[in-house]
């Protein structure tokens, strides 16, 4: 049974302020929790129901396991249909962004992405295409927001997400900068090369003027129908697919 203080702590982590204050975030679902156990993240505690207890036996004994009722799970879960396992994960202290680690590959840059679902899907997409680094503007949605974490389906455990002042860091990277714009060149006729940064803009406003000035090549997904725009997560997937295809030529 969870104490009142435990419930208070765990439910407070739904808010960015308290995630920062306590240095923890929650991961829900057995498969996602296993992804974090297998990663470089530090798993502090796992709360689970009796039904899933046998699956906990082979996991690291360095983790604090606590068997609780489904009623307690429901009290701390952010999901409409709570799962049997919730992990309490330590928020890592990322080292200063190493520009050399961005060479000879592609990384994503997110300029003011606000929707948690889009953010989570982009992280999952990056993981699918082998992109290991995402650089976010400081006003991009918090990667440890419960809705973001849930939408990544465990991929957050394998993708490094950095927050930075984009106007400062992008010029220092020394890489080609591709920006997804409506007036860009056709991606199917573009030569992406072997390294670079791909900037995706805000859901409603696109890439901000200050960041647009840093773009070396504007690119676009050619429109065949009459839709005004593409969802940013879908557009990211299409662009990542084309960049990957280019690299395999």
Legacy VTK file of the C-alpha trace (Angstrom):
# vtk DataFile Version 3.0
C-alpha trace
ASCII
DATASET POLYDATA
POINTS 249 float
0.000 0.000 0.000
1.257 3.447 -0.889
1.564 6.051 1.839
-0.017 9.472 1.461
3.433 11.012 1.029
4.291 8.552 -1.759
1.021 9.265 -3.550
1.628 13.003 -3.177
5.137 12.710 -4.642
4.157 10.444 -7.527
1.108 12.449 -8.568
3.080 15.696 -8.374
5.344 14.395 -11.154
2.555 15.070 -13.627
3.734 18.687 -13.460
7.007 19.989 -14.895
7.718 22.128 -11.831
7.761 19.118 -9.509
9.615 16.869 -11.955
12.390 19.432 -11.901
12.198 19.852 -8.138
12.355 16.130 -7.345
14.400 14.989 -10.340
12.118 12.104 -11.322
9.549 11.155 -13.955
7.155 8.239 -14.401
7.040 5.518 -17.040
3.918 3.357 -17.344
3.618 -0.125 -18.801
5.785 -3.246 -18.512
7.434 -3.020 -21.939
8.327 0.651 -21.543
9.700 0.122 -18.035
11.880 -2.744 -19.322
13.276 -0.431 -22.014
14.477 1.989 -19.328
15.930 -0.784 -17.164
17.989 -1.857 -20.196
19.177 1.696 -20.883
21.526 4.144 -19.227
18.690 5.633 -17.181
18.594 5.012 -13.435
15.386 3.240 -12.395
14.718 4.116 -8.755
11.504 2.216 -8.032
8.927 0.004 -9.684
5.332 -0.145 -8.462
3.406 -3.173 -9.675
0.276 -5.194 -9.011
0.333 -8.807 -7.728
-0.737 -10.008 -11.170
2.588 -9.036 -12.705
4.807 -9.920 -9.734
6.306 -13.062 -11.393
7.719 -10.922 -14.196
9.567 -8.790 -11.639
11.630 -11.685 -10.258
14.354 -11.603 -12.930
14.886 -7.845 -12.841
17.739 -6.025 -11.131
17.701 -6.196 -7.331
19.195 -2.702 -7.229
15.704 -1.388 -7.941
13.165 -0.830 -5.184
10.128 -3.006 -5.963
6.808 -2.340 -4.281
3.746 -4.484 -4.813
0.580 -2.396 -4.643
-3.089 -2.763 -5.481
-4.689 -1.691 -8.728
-6.533 0.977 -6.715
-3.178 2.491 -5.772
-1.991 2.219 -9.384
-5.094 4.157 -10.436
-4.272 6.902 -7.923
-0.837 7.588 -9.420
-1.435 6.737 -13.084
-2.033 9.387 -15.736
-3.813 6.915 -18.031
-7.546 6.361 -18.408
-6.807 2.633 -18.399
-3.848 2.187 -16.020
-1.336 -0.596 -16.603
0.097 -3.007 -14.029
3.553 -1.439 -13.787
4.789 2.095 -13.145
8.472 2.982 -12.948
9.997 5.921 -11.097
12.948 7.048 -13.222
15.730 9.486 -12.364
15.987 12.447 -14.733
19.589 12.356 -16.039
21.907 15.323 -15.905
22.963 15.648 -19.520
26.512 16.698 -20.313
27.080 19.793 -22.455
26.120 19.090 -26.048
29.116 17.600 -27.837
29.139 18.906 -31.406
31.598 16.234 -32.520
29.019 13.596 -31.614
26.700 15.098 -34.247
29.178 14.641 -37.113
28.715 12.020 -39.832
25.033 11.522 -39.077
21.704 13.322 -39.031
20.036 14.774 -35.956
16.655 16.416 -35.465
16.088 19.980 -34.278
12.662 20.875 -32.873
11.682 24.543 -32.861
8.877 25.111 -30.344
6.997 21.822 -30.698
4.116 22.081 -28.217
1.915 18.990 -28.501
3.030 16.093 -26.250
1.668 13.514 -28.683
3.646 14.989 -31.560
6.781 15.137 -29.436
6.469 11.519 -28.373
5.786 10.345 -31.912
8.807 12.269 -33.223
11.048 10.596 -30.637
9.674 7.186 -31.602
10.204 8.017 -35.285
13.794 9.096 -34.614
14.431 5.800 -32.859
12.979 3.870 -35.826
15.309 5.579 -38.282
18.374 5.338 -36.037
18.526 9.024 -35.118
20.050 9.223 -31.654
20.005 12.973 -30.933
17.235 15.571 -30.871
18.001 19.200 -30.065
14.993 21.187 -28.815
14.367 24.873 -28.365
13.940 25.824 -24.726
10.184 26.351 -25.185
9.566 22.903 -26.690
7.309 20.675 -24.572
9.090 18.867 -21.724
10.272 15.443 -22.854
9.379 13.986 -19.425
5.757 15.098 -19.658
3.723 11.891 -19.017
1.942 12.160 -22.382
5.271 12.512 -24.194
6.803 9.561 -22.354
3.769 7.393 -23.095
3.766 8.317 -26.786
7.425 7.324 -27.190
6.542 3.699 -26.316
9.962 3.224 -24.707
11.993 4.917 -27.463
12.921 7.756 -25.101
15.301 5.286 -23.452
17.413 5.255 -26.637
17.191 8.846 -27.921
19.158 11.724 -26.363
17.008 14.848 -26.073
18.817 18.139 -25.482
17.314 21.563 -24.733
19.251 24.617 -25.833
19.144 28.119 -27.277
18.976 27.171 -30.947
20.265 30.534 -32.169
23.471 29.882 -30.231
24.077 26.184 -30.769
23.121 25.650 -34.430
25.861 27.872 -35.909
28.431 26.168 -33.676
27.564 22.685 -34.938
29.280 23.331 -38.266
26.815 21.137 -40.154
24.417 21.567 -43.095
21.062 22.757 -41.740
17.916 21.583 -43.506
14.630 23.258 -42.672
11.164 21.912 -43.435
9.407 24.806 -45.195
6.469 25.111 -47.594
8.651 27.011 -50.079
11.596 24.609 -49.967
13.030 22.382 -52.671
11.438 19.014 -53.404
12.867 16.423 -50.991
12.782 13.790 -53.723
15.218 15.867 -55.756
17.434 16.932 -52.847
20.907 15.667 -52.042
21.112 15.400 -48.266
24.669 14.097 -48.085
25.872 12.130 -45.084
25.391 14.549 -42.192
23.271 17.460 -41.077
20.551 18.861 -38.892
16.868 18.676 -39.823
14.723 21.441 -38.313
11.002 20.906 -37.739
8.890 23.882 -36.726
5.969 24.661 -34.466
2.610 23.029 -35.250
0.883 26.303 -36.100
3.641 28.752 -36.983
6.378 26.627 -38.479
10.032 27.526 -38.043
10.548 30.873 -36.325
12.148 33.719 -38.350
15.249 33.770 -36.133
15.908 30.079 -36.761
14.906 30.256 -40.435
17.852 32.576 -41.026
20.219 29.778 -39.999
18.902 27.270 -42.543
21.302 26.402 -45.363
18.782 24.389 -47.411
15.001 24.736 -47.324
13.182 21.523 -48.175
9.547 20.537 -48.609
7.396 17.464 -49.102
5.669 18.098 -52.449
1.897 18.420 -52.169
-0.277 16.438 -54.577
-3.676 17.193 -53.005
-5.335 20.212 -51.437
-4.513 19.839 -47.722
-3.104 23.042 -46.266
-0.393 21.313 -44.253
0.911 18.061 -42.777
1.007 17.131 -39.106
4.566 17.804 -37.902
5.095 14.261 -36.635
3.972 12.768 -39.956
6.141 15.234 -41.881
9.117 14.285 -39.702
8.609 10.607 -40.504
8.482 11.267 -44.253
11.597 13.435 -44.153
13.530 10.965 -41.999
12.598 8.169 -44.404
13.864 10.135 -47.401
17.095 11.116 -45.640
17.678 7.478 -44.728
16.953 6.359 -48.293
19.445 8.930 -49.603
22.151 7.673 -47.264
21.727 4.112 -48.570
22.362 5.010 -52.231
LINES 1 250
249 0 1 2 3 4 5 6 7 8 9 10 11 12 13 14 15 16 17 18 19 20 21 22 23 24 25 26 27 28 29 30 31 32 33 34 35 36 37 38 39 40 41 42 43 44 45 46 47 48 49 50 51 52 53 54 55 56 57 58 59 60 61 62 63 64 65 66 67 68 69 70 71 72 73 74 75 76 77 78 79 80 81 82 83 84 85 86 87 88 89 90 91 92 93 94 95 96 97 98 99 100 101 102 103 104 105 106 107 108 109 110 111 112 113 114 115 116 117 118 119 120 121 122 123 124 125 126 127 128 129 130 131 132 133 134 135 136 137 138 139 140 141 142 143 144 145 146 147 148 149 150 151 152 153 154 155 156 157 158 159 160 161 162 163 164 165 166 167 168 169 170 171 172 173 174 175 176 177 178 179 180 181 182 183 184 185 186 187 188 189 190 191 192 193 194 195 196 197 198 199 200 201 202 203 204 205 206 207 208 209 210 211 212 213 214 215 216 217 218 219 220 221 222 223 224 225 226 227 228 229 230 231 232 233 234 235 236 237 238 239 240 241 242 243 244 245 246 247 248
